[in-house]
Amino acid sequence: MSFPEELVWDKINDGWTRMSRKQRFLWEAIKRMQEEWELRGYDRCWVVALMGPTVIY
């Protein structure tokens, strides 16, 4: 069973409200539309940001 997209939005919005101005600036630079990926060696997950070769899920 997959983690519902609505809960992903809730987590992102909750985190955004707790970010400092600097953190929000960084988030705006790395965020992407969440997309469900299957990462090698892991189950399916929601990818929410990319920072160079680093995947934030």
PDB file of N, CA, C, O and CB in Angstrom:
ATOM      1  N   MET A   1       0.840  -1.183   0.000  1.00  0.00           N
ATOM      2  CA  MET A   1       0.000   0.000   0.000  1.00  0.00           C
ATOM      3  C   MET A   1       0.886   1.248   0.000  1.00  0.00           C
ATOM      4  O   MET A   1       1.849   1.349   0.761  1.00  0.00           O
ATOM      5  CB  MET A   1      -0.957  -0.003   1.222  1.00  0.00           C
ATOM      6  N   SER A   2       0.547   2.155  -0.840  1.00  0.00           N
ATOM      7  CA  SER A   2       1.334   3.366  -1.019  1.00  0.00           C
ATOM      8  C   SER A   2       0.908   4.449  -0.026  1.00  0.00           C
ATOM      9  O   SER A   2      -0.244   4.489   0.405  1.00  0.00           O
ATOM     10  CB  SER A   2       1.198   3.879  -2.454  1.00  0.00           C
ATOM     11  N   PHE A   3       1.829   5.307   0.322  1.00  0.00           N
ATOM     12  CA  PHE A   3       1.562   6.475   1.171  1.00  0.00           C
ATOM     13  C   PHE A   3       0.751   7.458   0.325  1.00  0.00           C
ATOM     14  O   PHE A   3       1.235   7.873  -0.728  1.00  0.00           O
ATOM     15  CB  PHE A   3       2.909   7.139   1.712  1.00  0.00           C
ATOM     16  N   PRO A   4      -0.455   7.848   0.735  1.00  0.00           N
ATOM     17  CA  PRO A   4      -1.314   8.707  -0.085  1.00  0.00           C
ATOM     18  C   PRO A   4      -0.692  10.081  -0.368  1.00  0.00           C
ATOM     19  O   PRO A   4      -0.053  10.678   0.498  1.00  0.00           O
ATOM     20  CB  PRO A   4      -2.652   8.891   0.601  1.00  0.00           C
ATOM     21  N   GLU A   5      -0.892  10.562  -1.588  1.00  0.00           N
ATOM     22  CA  GLU A   5      -0.336  11.849  -2.000  1.00  0.00           C
ATOM     23  C   GLU A   5      -0.840  12.988  -1.108  1.00  0.00           C
ATOM     24  O   GLU A   5      -0.106  13.943  -0.855  1.00  0.00           O
ATOM     25  CB  GLU A   5      -0.690  12.133  -3.465  1.00  0.00           C
ATOM     26  N   GLU A   6      -2.072  12.896  -0.634  1.00  0.00           N
ATOM     27  CA  GLU A   6      -2.616  13.947   0.233  1.00  0.00           C
ATOM     28  C   GLU A   6      -1.785  14.102   1.501  1.00  0.00           C
ATOM     29  O   GLU A   6      -1.583  15.216   1.983  1.00  0.00           O
ATOM     30  CB  GLU A   6      -4.074  13.638   0.598  1.00  0.00           C
ATOM     31  N   LEU A   7      -1.306  12.984   2.039  1.00  0.00           N
ATOM     32  CA  LEU A   7      -0.468  13.047   3.233  1.00  0.00           C
ATOM     33  C   LEU A   7       0.896  13.647   2.930  1.00  0.00           C
ATOM     34  O   LEU A   7       1.493  14.304   3.783  1.00  0.00           O
ATOM     35  CB  LEU A   7      -0.301  11.663   3.831  1.00  0.00           C
ATOM     36  N   VAL A   8       1.387  13.424   1.723  1.00  0.00           N
ATOM     37  CA  VAL A   8       2.658  14.040   1.318  1.00  0.00           C
ATOM     38  C   VAL A   8       2.493  15.560   1.331  1.00  0.00           C
ATOM     39  O   VAL A   8       3.335  16.277   1.872  1.00  0.00           O
ATOM     40  CB  VAL A   8       3.107  13.538  -0.104  1.00  0.00           C
ATOM     41  N   TRP A   9       1.396  16.049   0.727  1.00  0.00           N
ATOM     42  CA  TRP A   9       1.114  17.495   0.733  1.00  0.00           C
ATOM     43  C   TRP A   9       1.017  18.028   2.156  1.00  0.00           C
ATOM     44  O   TRP A   9       1.560  19.090   2.461  1.00  0.00           O
ATOM     45  CB  TRP A   9      -0.190  17.795  -0.028  1.00  0.00           C
ATOM     46  N   ASP A  10       0.324  17.294   3.032  1.00  0.00           N
ATOM     47  CA  ASP A  10       0.187  17.729   4.431  1.00  0.00           C
ATOM     48  C   ASP A  10       1.557  17.865   5.097  1.00  0.00           C
ATOM     49  O   ASP A  10       1.818  18.851   5.786  1.00  0.00           O
ATOM     50  CB  ASP A  10      -0.690  16.732   5.224  1.00  0.00           C
ATOM     51  N   LYS A  11       2.429  16.879   4.893  1.00  0.00           N
ATOM     52  CA  LYS A  11       3.771  16.911   5.496  1.00  0.00           C
ATOM     53  C   LYS A  11       4.594  18.083   4.956  1.00  0.00           C
ATOM     54  O   LYS A  11       5.275  18.773   5.715  1.00  0.00           O
ATOM     55  CB  LYS A  11       4.510  15.585   5.228  1.00  0.00           C
ATOM     56  N   ILE A  12       4.525  18.302   3.635  1.00  0.00           N
ATOM     57  CA  ILE A  12       5.271  19.411   3.026  1.00  0.00           C
ATOM     58  C   ILE A  12       4.769  20.740   3.574  1.00  0.00           C
ATOM     59  O   ILE A  12       5.570  21.583   3.978  1.00  0.00           O
ATOM     60  CB  ILE A  12       5.140  19.382   1.481  1.00  0.00           C
ATOM     61  N   ASN A  13       3.465  20.935   3.593  1.00  0.00           N
ATOM     62  CA  ASN A  13       2.896  22.198   4.070  1.00  0.00           C
ATOM     63  C   ASN A  13       3.202  22.432   5.544  1.00  0.00           C
ATOM     64  O   ASN A  13       3.493  23.559   5.946  1.00  0.00           O
ATOM     65  CB  ASN A  13       1.388  22.214   3.848  1.00  0.00           C
ATOM     66  N   ASP A  14       3.138  21.382   6.348  1.00  0.00           N
ATOM     67  CA  ASP A  14       3.457  21.510   7.771  1.00  0.00           C
ATOM     68  C   ASP A  14       4.928  21.890   7.962  1.00  0.00           C
ATOM     69  O   ASP A  14       5.256  22.756   8.774  1.00  0.00           O
ATOM     70  CB  ASP A  14       3.145  20.192   8.515  1.00  0.00           C
ATOM     71  N   GLY A  15       5.800  21.236   7.207  1.00  0.00           N
ATOM     72  CA  GLY A  15       7.223  21.552   7.307  1.00  0.00           C
ATOM     73  C   GLY A  15       7.524  22.976   6.864  1.00  0.00           C
ATOM     74  O   GLY A  15       8.342  23.664   7.475  1.00  0.00           O
ATOM     75  N   TRP A  16       6.859  23.414   5.800  1.00  0.00           N
ATOM     76  CA  TRP A  16       7.091  24.768   5.276  1.00  0.00           C
ATOM     77  C   TRP A  16       6.742  25.819   6.320  1.00  0.00           C
ATOM     78  O   TRP A  16       7.450  26.818   6.450  1.00  0.00           O
ATOM     79  CB  TRP A  16       6.267  25.003   3.996  1.00  0.00           C
ATOM     80  N   THR A  17       5.661  25.609   7.066  1.00  0.00           N
ATOM     81  CA  THR A  17       5.249  26.607   8.063  1.00  0.00           C
ATOM     82  C   THR A  17       6.266  26.722   9.194  1.00  0.00           C
ATOM     83  O   THR A  17       6.317  27.749   9.870  1.00  0.00           O
ATOM     84  CB  THR A  17       3.874  26.249   8.636  1.00  0.00           C
ATOM     85  N   ARG A  18       7.076  25.683   9.412  1.00  0.00           N
ATOM     86  CA  ARG A  18       8.059  25.703  10.486  1.00  0.00           C
ATOM     87  C   ARG A  18       9.446  26.129  10.021  1.00  0.00           C
ATOM     88  O   ARG A  18      10.365  26.233  10.834  1.00  0.00           O
ATOM     89  CB  ARG A  18       8.139  24.349  11.120  1.00  0.00           C
ATOM     90  N   MET A  19       9.609  26.377   8.723  1.00  0.00           N
ATOM     91  CA  MET A  19      10.924  26.752   8.193  1.00  0.00           C
ATOM     92  C   MET A  19      11.242  28.217   8.460  1.00  0.00           C
ATOM     93  O   MET A  19      10.358  29.072   8.502  1.00  0.00           O
ATOM     94  CB  MET A  19      10.987  26.477   6.694  1.00  0.00           C
ATOM     95  N   SER A  20      12.528  28.476   8.638  1.00  0.00           N
ATOM     96  CA  SER A  20      13.001  29.858   8.720  1.00  0.00           C
ATOM     97  C   SER A  20      13.014  30.438   7.300  1.00  0.00           C
ATOM     98  O   SER A  20      12.799  29.717   6.326  1.00  0.00           O
ATOM     99  CB  SER A  20      14.433  29.939   9.386  1.00  0.00           C
ATOM    100  N   ARG A  21      13.263  31.719   7.198  1.00  0.00           N
ATOM    101  CA  ARG A  21      13.331  32.365   5.883  1.00  0.00           C
ATOM    102  C   ARG A  21      14.439  31.745   5.021  1.00  0.00           C
ATOM    103  O   ARG A  21      14.239  31.511   3.829  1.00  0.00           O
ATOM    104  CB  ARG A  21      13.570  33.880   6.043  1.00  0.00           C
ATOM    105  N   LYS A  22      15.591  31.484   5.614  1.00  0.00           N
ATOM    106  CA  LYS A  22      16.703  30.871   4.881  1.00  0.00           C
ATOM    107  C   LYS A  22      16.347  29.463   4.422  1.00  0.00           C
ATOM    108  O   LYS A  22      16.668  29.073   3.299  1.00  0.00           O
ATOM    109  CB  LYS A  22      17.964  30.834   5.751  1.00  0.00           C
ATOM    110  N   GLN A  23      15.684  28.701   5.290  1.00  0.00           N
ATOM    111  CA  GLN A  23      15.286  27.343   4.923  1.00  0.00           C
ATOM    112  C   GLN A  23      14.267  27.368   3.780  1.00  0.00           C
ATOM    113  O   GLN A  23      14.323  26.532   2.878  1.00  0.00           O
ATOM    114  CB  GLN A  23      14.702  26.606   6.145  1.00  0.00           C
ATOM    115  N   ARG A  24      13.353  28.311   3.818  1.00  0.00           N
ATOM    116  CA  ARG A  24      12.359  28.429   2.735  1.00  0.00           C
ATOM    117  C   ARG A  24      13.033  28.776   1.419  1.00  0.00           C
ATOM    118  O   ARG A  24      12.637  28.272   0.368  1.00  0.00           O
ATOM    119  CB  ARG A  24      11.302  29.496   3.080  1.00  0.00           C
ATOM    120  N   PHE A  25      14.043  29.629   1.463  1.00  0.00           N
ATOM    121  CA  PHE A  25      14.782  29.999   0.264  1.00  0.00           C
ATOM    122  C   PHE A  25      15.436  28.752  -0.357  1.00  0.00           C
ATOM    123  O   PHE A  25      15.363  28.543  -1.568  1.00  0.00           O
ATOM    124  CB  PHE A  25      15.852  31.073   0.597  1.00  0.00           C
ATOM    125  N   LEU A  26      16.069  27.937   0.482  1.00  0.00           N
ATOM    126  CA  LEU A  26      16.681  26.693   0.002  1.00  0.00           C
ATOM    127  C   LEU A  26      15.620  25.759  -0.546  1.00  0.00           C
ATOM    128  O   LEU A  26      15.789  25.188  -1.624  1.00  0.00           O
ATOM    129  CB  LEU A  26      17.465  25.999   1.129  1.00  0.00           C
ATOM    130  N   TRP A  27      14.528  25.599   0.187  1.00  0.00           N
ATOM    131  CA  TRP A  27      13.456  24.705  -0.255  1.00  0.00           C
ATOM    132  C   TRP A  27      12.938  25.108  -1.635  1.00  0.00           C
ATOM    133  O   TRP A  27      12.707  24.251  -2.489  1.00  0.00           O
ATOM    134  CB  TRP A  27      12.306  24.708   0.762  1.00  0.00           C
ATOM    135  N   GLU A  28      12.756  26.405  -1.851  1.00  0.00           N
ATOM    136  CA  GLU A  28      12.273  26.879  -3.151  1.00  0.00           C
ATOM    137  C   GLU A  28      13.248  26.524  -4.272  1.00  0.00           C
ATOM    138  O   GLU A  28      12.835  26.322  -5.414  1.00  0.00           O
ATOM    139  CB  GLU A  28      12.049  28.395  -3.113  1.00  0.00           C
ATOM    140  N   ALA A  29      14.539  26.448  -3.951  1.00  0.00           N
ATOM    141  CA  ALA A  29      15.551  26.130  -4.961  1.00  0.00           C
ATOM    142  C   ALA A  29      15.615  24.637  -5.292  1.00  0.00           C
ATOM    143  O   ALA A  29      15.986  24.276  -6.408  1.00  0.00           O
ATOM    144  CB  ALA A  29      16.908  26.599  -4.487  1.00  0.00           C
ATOM    145  N   ILE A  30      15.262  23.765  -4.348  1.00  0.00           N
ATOM    146  CA  ILE A  30      15.457  22.322  -4.565  1.00  0.00           C
ATOM    147  C   ILE A  30      14.164  21.535  -4.743  1.00  0.00           C
ATOM    148  O   ILE A  30      14.203  20.389  -5.189  1.00  0.00           O
ATOM    149  CB  ILE A  30      16.216  21.743  -3.416  1.00  0.00           C
ATOM    150  N   LYS A  31      13.027  22.122  -4.405  1.00  0.00           N
ATOM    151  CA  LYS A  31      11.775  21.359  -4.439  1.00  0.00           C
ATOM    152  C   LYS A  31      11.392  20.993  -5.869  1.00  0.00           C
ATOM    153  O   LYS A  31      11.851  21.610  -6.830  1.00  0.00           O
ATOM    154  CB  LYS A  31      10.642  22.160  -3.783  1.00  0.00           C
ATOM    155  N   ARG A  32      10.559  19.996  -5.986  1.00  0.00           N
ATOM    156  CA  ARG A  32       9.992  19.570  -7.258  1.00  0.00           C
ATOM    157  C   ARG A  32       8.601  19.028  -6.984  1.00  0.00           C
ATOM    158  O   ARG A  32       8.272  18.698  -5.845  1.00  0.00           O
ATOM    159  CB  ARG A  32      10.891  18.499  -7.961  1.00  0.00           C
ATOM    160  N   MET A  33       7.798  18.938  -8.008  1.00  0.00           N
ATOM    161  CA  MET A  33       6.486  18.316  -7.807  1.00  0.00           C
ATOM    162  C   MET A  33       6.717  16.897  -7.325  1.00  0.00           C
ATOM    163  O   MET A  33       7.482  16.145  -7.928  1.00  0.00           O
ATOM    164  CB  MET A  33       5.624  18.335  -9.123  1.00  0.00           C
ATOM    165  N   GLN A  34       6.055  16.534  -6.237  1.00  0.00           N
ATOM    166  CA  GLN A  34       6.270  15.192  -5.707  1.00  0.00           C
ATOM    167  C   GLN A  34       5.857  14.161  -6.744  1.00  0.00           C
ATOM    168  O   GLN A  34       4.867  14.309  -7.461  1.00  0.00           O
ATOM    169  CB  GLN A  34       5.486  14.986  -4.393  1.00  0.00           C
ATOM    170  N   GLU A  35       6.661  13.116  -6.785  1.00  0.00           N
ATOM    171  CA  GLU A  35       6.453  12.052  -7.751  1.00  0.00           C
ATOM    172  C   GLU A  35       6.857  10.752  -7.087  1.00  0.00           C
ATOM    173  O   GLU A  35       7.871  10.691  -6.392  1.00  0.00           O
ATOM    174  CB  GLU A  35       7.260  12.298  -9.067  1.00  0.00           C
ATOM    175  N   GLU A  36       6.071   9.721  -7.296  1.00  0.00           N
ATOM    176  CA  GLU A  36       6.380   8.440  -6.684  1.00  0.00           C
ATOM    177  C   GLU A  36       7.462   7.738  -7.514  1.00  0.00           C
ATOM    178  O   GLU A  36       7.290   7.500  -8.710  1.00  0.00           O
ATOM    179  CB  GLU A  36       5.099   7.556  -6.569  1.00  0.00           C
ATOM    180  N   TRP A  37       8.559   7.419  -6.864  1.00  0.00           N
ATOM    181  CA  TRP A  37       9.690   6.743  -7.509  1.00  0.00           C
ATOM    182  C   TRP A  37       9.922   5.417  -6.830  1.00  0.00           C
ATOM    183  O   TRP A  37       9.507   5.203  -5.692  1.00  0.00           O
ATOM    184  CB  TRP A  37      10.972   7.611  -7.459  1.00  0.00           C
ATOM    185  N   GLU A  38      10.592   4.525  -7.541  1.00  0.00           N
ATOM    186  CA  GLU A  38      11.092   3.304  -6.924  1.00  0.00           C
ATOM    187  C   GLU A  38      12.608   3.387  -6.965  1.00  0.00           C
ATOM    188  O   GLU A  38      13.219   3.241  -8.023  1.00  0.00           O
ATOM    189  CB  GLU A  38      10.557   2.008  -7.654  1.00  0.00           C
ATOM    190  N   LEU A  39      13.208   3.623  -5.806  1.00  0.00           N
ATOM    191  CA  LEU A  39      14.662   3.759  -5.716  1.00  0.00           C
ATOM    192  C   LEU A  39      15.283   2.380  -5.549  1.00  0.00           C
ATOM    193  O   LEU A  39      14.767   1.534  -4.819  1.00  0.00           O
ATOM    194  CB  LEU A  39      15.066   4.690  -4.537  1.00  0.00           C
ATOM    195  N   ARG A  40      16.388   2.170  -6.231  1.00  0.00           N
ATOM    196  CA  ARG A  40      17.080   0.880  -6.163  1.00  0.00           C
ATOM    197  C   ARG A  40      17.392   0.538  -4.706  1.00  0.00           C
ATOM    198  O   ARG A  40      18.002   1.332  -3.991  1.00  0.00           O
ATOM    199  CB  ARG A  40      18.388   0.908  -7.009  1.00  0.00           C
ATOM    200  N   GLY A  41      16.972  -0.638  -4.279  1.00  0.00           N
ATOM    201  CA  GLY A  41      17.238  -1.085  -2.916  1.00  0.00           C
ATOM    202  C   GLY A  41      16.192  -0.625  -1.903  1.00  0.00           C
ATOM    203  O   GLY A  41      16.297  -0.952  -0.720  1.00  0.00           O
ATOM    204  N   TYR A  42      15.196   0.121  -2.344  1.00  0.00           N
ATOM    205  CA  TYR A  42      14.136   0.621  -1.459  1.00  0.00           C
ATOM    206  C   TYR A  42      12.775   0.328  -2.079  1.00  0.00           C
ATOM    207  O   TYR A  42      12.683  -0.010  -3.259  1.00  0.00           O
ATOM    208  CB  TYR A  42      14.298   2.149  -1.200  1.00  0.00           C
ATOM    209  N   ASP A  43      11.730   0.457  -1.285  1.00  0.00           N
ATOM    210  CA  ASP A  43      10.376   0.376  -1.822  1.00  0.00           C
ATOM    211  C   ASP A  43      10.055   1.671  -2.547  1.00  0.00           C
ATOM    212  O   ASP A  43      10.906   2.553  -2.667  1.00  0.00           O
ATOM    213  CB  ASP A  43       9.339   0.100  -0.699  1.00  0.00           C
ATOM    214  N   ARG A  44       8.831   1.782  -3.028  1.00  0.00           N
ATOM    215  CA  ARG A  44       8.389   3.020  -3.670  1.00  0.00           C
ATOM    216  C   ARG A  44       8.348   4.131  -2.628  1.00  0.00           C
ATOM    217  O   ARG A  44       8.050   3.888  -1.458  1.00  0.00           O
ATOM    218  CB  ARG A  44       6.990   2.839  -4.342  1.00  0.00           C
ATOM    219  N   CYS A  45       8.650   5.350  -3.062  1.00  0.00           N
ATOM    220  CA  CYS A  45       8.640   6.490  -2.150  1.00  0.00           C
ATOM    221  C   CYS A  45       8.292   7.747  -2.935  1.00  0.00           C
ATOM    222  O   CYS A  45       8.381   7.771  -4.163  1.00  0.00           O
ATOM    223  CB  CYS A  45      10.012   6.648  -1.431  1.00  0.00           C
ATOM    224  N   TRP A  46       7.898   8.784  -2.217  1.00  0.00           N
ATOM    225  CA  TRP A  46       7.583  10.064  -2.831  1.00  0.00           C
ATOM    226  C   TRP A  46       8.835  10.930  -2.818  1.00  0.00           C
ATOM    227  O   TRP A  46       9.362  11.240  -1.749  1.00  0.00           O
ATOM    228  CB  TRP A  46       6.408  10.769  -2.095  1.00  0.00           C
ATOM    229  N   VAL A  47       9.313  11.319  -3.985  1.00  0.00           N
ATOM    230  CA  VAL A  47      10.450  12.222  -4.103  1.00  0.00           C
ATOM    231  C   VAL A  47       9.895  13.635  -4.125  1.00  0.00           C
ATOM    232  O   VAL A  47       9.010  13.950  -4.921  1.00  0.00           O
ATOM    233  CB  VAL A  47      11.311  11.917  -5.386  1.00  0.00           C
ATOM    234  N   VAL A  48      10.422  14.498  -3.239  1.00  0.00           N
ATOM    235  CA  VAL A  48       9.900  15.866  -3.117  1.00  0.00           C
ATOM    236  C   VAL A  48      10.927  16.928  -3.467  1.00  0.00           C
ATOM    237  O   VAL A  48      10.572  18.090  -3.663  1.00  0.00           O
ATOM    238  CB  VAL A  48       9.403  16.103  -1.716  1.00  0.00           C
ATOM    239  N   ALA A  49      12.208  16.544  -3.549  1.00  0.00           N
ATOM    240  CA  ALA A  49      13.253  17.530  -3.864  1.00  0.00           C
ATOM    241  C   ALA A  49      14.498  16.811  -4.358  1.00  0.00           C
ATOM    242  O   ALA A  49      14.731  15.639  -4.061  1.00  0.00           O
ATOM    243  CB  ALA A  49      13.589  18.407  -2.622  1.00  0.00           C
ATOM    244  N   LEU A  50      15.289  17.555  -5.122  1.00  0.00           N
ATOM    245  CA  LEU A  50      16.587  17.074  -5.586  1.00  0.00           C
ATOM    246  C   LEU A  50      17.616  18.148  -5.288  1.00  0.00           C
ATOM    247  O   LEU A  50      17.384  19.336  -5.515  1.00  0.00           O
ATOM    248  CB  LEU A  50      16.561  16.723  -7.113  1.00  0.00           C
ATOM    249  N   MET A  51      18.753  17.712  -4.778  1.00  0.00           N
ATOM    250  CA  MET A  51      19.850  18.638  -4.494  1.00  0.00           C
ATOM    251  C   MET A  51      21.109  18.001  -5.047  1.00  0.00           C
ATOM    252  O   MET A  51      21.753  17.193  -4.378  1.00  0.00           O
ATOM    253  CB  MET A  51      19.985  18.948  -2.948  1.00  0.00           C
ATOM    254  N   GLY A  52      21.460  18.373  -6.285  1.00  0.00           N
ATOM    255  CA  GLY A  52      22.549  17.690  -6.967  1.00  0.00           C
ATOM    256  C   GLY A  52      22.174  16.231  -7.145  1.00  0.00           C
ATOM    257  O   GLY A  52      21.083  15.927  -7.626  1.00  0.00           O
ATOM    258  N   PRO A  53      23.071  15.314  -6.759  1.00  0.00           N
ATOM    259  CA  PRO A  53      22.758  13.890  -6.887  1.00  0.00           C
ATOM    260  C   PRO A  53      21.934  13.344  -5.713  1.00  0.00           C
ATOM    261  O   PRO A  53      21.621  12.154  -5.681  1.00  0.00           O
ATOM    262  CB  PRO A  53      24.040  13.101  -7.012  1.00  0.00           C
ATOM    263  N   THR A  54      21.587  14.190  -4.766  1.00  0.00           N
ATOM    264  CA  THR A  54      20.865  13.745  -3.572  1.00  0.00           C
ATOM    265  C   THR A  54      19.357  13.831  -3.798  1.00  0.00           C
ATOM    266  O   THR A  54      18.835  14.869  -4.203  1.00  0.00           O
ATOM    267  CB  THR A  54      21.271  14.590  -2.345  1.00  0.00           C
ATOM    268  N   VAL A  55      18.673  12.729  -3.530  1.00  0.00           N
ATOM    269  CA  VAL A  55      17.221  12.651  -3.650  1.00  0.00           C
ATOM    270  C   VAL A  55      16.614  12.813  -2.261  1.00  0.00           C
ATOM    271  O   VAL A  55      16.994  12.101  -1.332  1.00  0.00           O
ATOM    272  CB  VAL A  55      16.776  11.301  -4.303  1.00  0.00           C
ATOM    273  N   ILE A  56      15.689  13.729  -2.115  1.00  0.00           N
ATOM    274  CA  ILE A  56      15.011  13.944  -0.825  1.00  0.00           C
ATOM    275  C   ILE A  56      13.624  13.353  -0.948  1.00  0.00           C
ATOM    276  O   ILE A  56      12.811  13.771  -1.772  1.00  0.00           O
ATOM    277  CB  ILE A  56      14.946  15.477  -0.434  1.00  0.00           C
ATOM    278  N   TYR A  57      13.383  12.370  -0.104  1.00  0.00           N
ATOM    279  CA  TYR A  57      12.102  11.660  -0.178  1.00  0.00           C
ATOM    280  C   TYR A  57      11.467  11.541   1.180  1.00  0.00           C
ATOM    281  O   TYR A  57      10.383  10.972   1.306  1.00  0.00           O
ATOM    282  CB  TYR A  57      12.286  10.280  -0.781  1.00  0.00           C
TER     283      TYR A  57
END
